[in-house]
Amino acid sequence: MNRAGFYRRFARLCGAEYKVELRDQIQRIAIENRRYGYHRVTATLRRQGWQVNHKKVLRLMREDNLLAVRKRRFVLTTDSTHALPVYPNIAPCLKVDGVDQLWNVDITHVRLRETFVYLAVVLDAYSRRVVGWQLGTTLKAELAVEALRKALEQRRPPAGLMHHSDQGVQYASRAYVELLEAHGAVISMSRRGNPYDNARAESFMKTLKTEEVYLQRYRTLDEARASIGEFIDEIYNEDEIYNERRLHSALEYRPPAEFEALLKPVRAAARNPKYEFSKA
């Protein structure tokens, strides 16, 4: 490569697209290797051909809350360092035997060509169906509120629905809590820094990333919204292709929509559910 070509390539790689590509690759490595700190992530990047300084990797991982916690097998992805009220983790005590009894929620990053956008989802714990979602450019509470509003309008759950989230500022915000209270929901939150408490939502996000997001190169927010919407509404929720990732073993290897269709009589009889809690 001649000198002029080298500098043109250097200028291109230092542009916004290169920075987004690097952040995206760091996120993939951190998710796939959940005990990796920034030194190991840097080493992995270099083995893949990236010329990057460990200080830059540390800064990017800190900004995206991807620094591993020692002696734990998970990654912190939530800003729970706020002064808003939080709620105890009572979801594990709930015996779920029907839809619209327990909802799990979560937020994740989605990469565009030169920036990131954010996806909030609401998942029914029993059927594993996505009952509400919203994609936006900000992590403000409005993103999570809109996803919840869509779920409530679509499902119209009975009073007593349990809503489980992490302790993120979006879910502890006044607007979000007031919307839950207005619909008679019981609020449960994971222990701080413990995504295992919200495993169903974490599992869906992993499926979304591996089967949809990492296979695409979204150029705009609208393009990402259309593609992710198709995945959620037409593939994940509805598709009957015999795929082990979409046909959940917990649902007797059925997709969520088919499983819920079989539960319609049960759901109609459970508009006023009586929850039974274990002694644990």
C-alpha positions in Angstrom: 0.0 0.0 0.0 1.4 3.4 -0.9 1.6 6.3 1.5 -1.4 8.1 0.2 -3.5 5.0 0.4 -2.3 4.4 3.9 -3.4 7.8 5.1 -6.8 7.5 3.3 -7.4 4.2 5.0 -6.3 5.6 8.4 -8.7 8.6 8.0 -11.6 6.3 7.1 -10.9 3.9 10.0 -10.8 6.9 12.5 -14.2 8.0 11.4 -17.5 7.6 13.2 -18.2 4.2 11.6 -14.9 2.8 12.9 -15.7 3.9 16.4 -19.2 2.3 16.3 -17.7 -0.9 14.8 -15.2 -1.0 17.7 -17.8 -0.5 20.4 -20.0 -3.1 18.8 -17.2 -5.6 18.8 -16.3 -4.9 22.4 -19.9 -5.5 23.3 -19.9 -8.8 21.5 -16.7 -10.0 23.2 -18.0 -8.9 26.7 -21.3 -10.7 26.2 -19.8 -13.9 24.9 -17.0 -13.9 27.6 -18.8 -12.5 30.7 -15.8 -12.8 33.0 -13.5 -10.8 30.8 -12.1 -7.5 32.0 -10.8 -4.8 29.8 -7.3 -6.4 29.5 -8.7 -9.6 28.1 -11.1 -7.8 25.8 -8.1 -5.7 24.5 -6.1 -8.9 23.9 -9.0 -10.5 22.1 -9.4 -7.4 19.9 -5.7 -7.4 19.0 -5.9 -11.1 18.1 -8.7 -10.2 15.7 -6.5 -7.6 14.1 -7.6 -4.4 15.9 -5.0 -1.8 16.7 -6.4 -0.4 20.0 -5.1 0.8 23.3 -6.3 -0.8 26.5 -7.1 2.6 28.0 -9.6 3.2 25.1 -11.2 -0.2 25.7 -11.5 0.5 29.4 -13.2 3.9 28.7 -15.6 2.4 26.2 -16.5 -0.6 28.5 -17.0 1.8 31.4 -19.3 4.0 29.3 -21.4 1.0 28.2 -21.4 -0.6 31.7 -19.6 -3.7 30.4 -17.0 -4.1 33.1 -17.1 -7.6 34.5 -17.7 -8.1 38.3 -15.1 -10.3 39.9 -16.2 -13.8 40.9 -19.5 -13.4 39.1 -20.6 -14.7 35.7 -22.6 -11.7 34.5 -22.1 -8.2 33.2 -23.5 -5.1 34.7 -25.7 -3.4 32.1 -27.9 -1.2 34.3 -27.4 2.2 36.0 -28.8 1.5 39.4 -26.8 4.3 41.1 -29.8 6.6 41.7 -31.7 7.8 44.7 -35.1 6.7 43.5 -37.1 4.2 45.6 -36.5 0.5 44.7 -38.6 -2.6 45.5 -37.8 -6.0 46.9 -37.2 -9.0 44.6 -40.5 -11.0 45.2 -40.9 -12.6 41.7 -39.1 -15.9 42.7 -41.8 -16.5 45.3 -44.6 -16.3 42.7 -46.0 -19.6 41.3 -46.8 -18.6 37.7 -49.4 -20.8 36.1 -50.8 -18.6 33.4 -50.2 -15.6 31.1 -50.4 -12.0 32.3 -49.4 -12.9 35.8 -45.7 -12.0 35.6 -44.0 -9.7 33.1 -40.2 -9.3 32.8 -38.7 -6.2 31.2 -35.3 -5.2 30.0 -33.4 -2.6 27.9 -30.5 -3.3 25.5 -28.3 -1.4 23.0 -28.8 -1.8 19.2 -26.1 -0.6 16.8 -26.7 1.6 13.8 -24.0 2.6 11.4 -22.7 5.6 13.3 -24.5 5.5 16.7 -26.5 3.3 19.1 -30.2 3.2 19.8 -32.0 1.4 22.6 -34.7 -1.2 22.8 -37.1 -1.8 25.7 -39.1 -5.0 25.8 -41.9 -6.4 28.0 -42.0 -10.2 28.1 -44.7 -12.5 29.5 -42.9 -14.9 31.8 -45.3 -17.8 31.2 -45.6 -17.8 27.4 -42.3 -16.1 26.7 -44.1 -13.8 24.3 -43.0 -10.2 23.7 -46.1 -8.2 24.7 -44.7 -4.7 24.2 -41.6 -3.1 22.9 -40.2 0.3 21.9 -37.0 1.4 20.1 -35.6 4.9 20.6 -32.6 7.1 20.6 -32.5 7.8 24.3 -32.3 5.9 27.5 -34.6 8.2 29.3 -37.6 6.8 31.1 -40.0 7.6 28.2 -38.5 4.6 26.3 -39.5 2.1 28.9 -42.8 3.9 29.7 -43.9 3.6 26.0 -43.0 -0.1 25.8 -45.1 -0.7 29.0 -48.0 1.4 27.8 -48.2 -0.7 24.6 -48.2 -3.9 26.5 -50.9 -2.7 28.8 -53.1 -1.5 25.9 -52.6 -4.7 24.0 -53.0 -7.2 26.9 -55.2 -5.5 29.4 -53.9 -7.6 32.3 -55.9 -8.0 35.5 -55.1 -6.2 38.7 -52.4 -8.0 40.6 -50.0 -8.5 37.6 -46.5 -8.7 38.9 -44.0 -6.6 37.0 -40.3 -7.6 37.4 -37.3 -5.4 36.3 -33.8 -4.5 37.3 -33.2 -1.5 39.5 -32.5 0.8 36.5 -33.4 4.4 36.7 -36.0 4.0 34.0 -38.0 1.4 35.9 -37.7 3.3 39.2 -38.8 6.6 37.7 -42.0 8.3 38.9 -43.7 8.1 35.5 -43.0 4.3 35.2 -44.1 3.5 38.7 -47.2 5.6 38.5 -48.3 3.8 35.3 -47.8 0.4 37.0 -49.7 1.5 40.1 -52.6 2.9 38.0 -53.1 -0.6 36.6 -52.9 -2.3 40.0 -49.5 -4.0 39.3 -47.3 -5.5 41.9 -43.7 -4.3 41.5 -40.6 -6.5 41.9 -37.0 -5.6 41.2 -33.8 -7.7 40.9 -31.1 -7.4 43.4 -28.6 -4.8 42.5 -26.1 -6.0 39.8 -27.7 -9.5 39.5 -29.2 -10.1 36.1 -29.8 -13.8 37.0 -32.9 -12.4 38.8 -34.2 -11.4 35.4 -33.1 -14.4 33.4 -36.0 -14.6 31.1 -35.6 -11.1 29.7 -31.8 -11.6 29.5 -32.3 -14.8 27.5 -34.6 -13.1 25.1 -32.1 -10.3 24.6 -29.4 -12.8 23.8 -31.7 -14.5 21.2 -32.5 -11.1 19.7 -28.8 -10.2 19.4 -27.7 -13.5 17.9 -30.6 -14.2 15.6 -31.3 -10.6 14.4 -29.2 -7.7 15.5 -25.7 -9.2 14.9 -26.8 -10.4 11.4 -27.9 -6.9 10.3 -26.2 -3.5 9.5 -29.0 -1.0 10.3 -28.5 2.4 8.7 -31.3 4.3 10.3 -33.6 4.1 13.3 -36.6 3.4 11.0 -34.7 0.6 9.3 -33.8 -1.0 12.7 -37.4 -0.6 13.9 -38.8 -2.3 10.9 -36.4 -5.2 11.0 -36.6 -5.8 14.7 -40.4 -5.4 14.6 -40.5 -8.2 11.9 -38.3 -10.4 14.0 -40.4 -9.9 17.2 -43.9 -10.0 15.7 -43.5 -12.3 12.7 -40.7 -14.6 13.7 -40.1 -14.8 17.4 -43.8 -14.5 18.4 -45.5 -16.2 15.5 -43.2 -18.4 13.5 -43.8 -22.2 13.7 -40.5 -23.2 12.1 -39.0 -26.0 14.1 -36.1 -24.1 15.5 -34.9 -24.9 19.1 -34.3 -21.3 19.8 -37.8 -20.2 18.9 -39.7 -23.3 19.9 -39.2 -23.1 23.6 -38.5 -26.3 25.5 -40.4 -24.8 28.4 -43.5 -24.5 26.1 -43.3 -28.1 25.0 -41.5 -26.9 21.8 -44.2 -24.5 20.7 -43.8 -20.8 19.7 -45.3 -18.3 22.1 -48.4 -17.5 20.0 -49.4 -21.1 19.5 -48.9 -21.8 23.2 -51.0 -18.8 24.2 -53.8 -19.9 21.8 -54.1 -23.2 23.7 -54.4 -21.2 26.9 -57.3 -19.0 26.0 -59.9 -20.8 28.1 -57.5 -20.8 31.1 -56.7 -17.1 30.6 -60.4 -16.2 30.5 -60.9 -17.9 33.8 -57.9 -16.2 35.4 -58.9 -12.6 35.1 -58.8 -12.4 38.9 -55.8 -14.6 39.7 -55.0 -15.8 43.2 -51.3 -16.1 43.6 -49.8 -18.7 45.8 -46.4 -17.9 47.3 -43.9 -20.5 48.4 -42.5 -20.4 51.9 -39.0 -19.7 50.7 
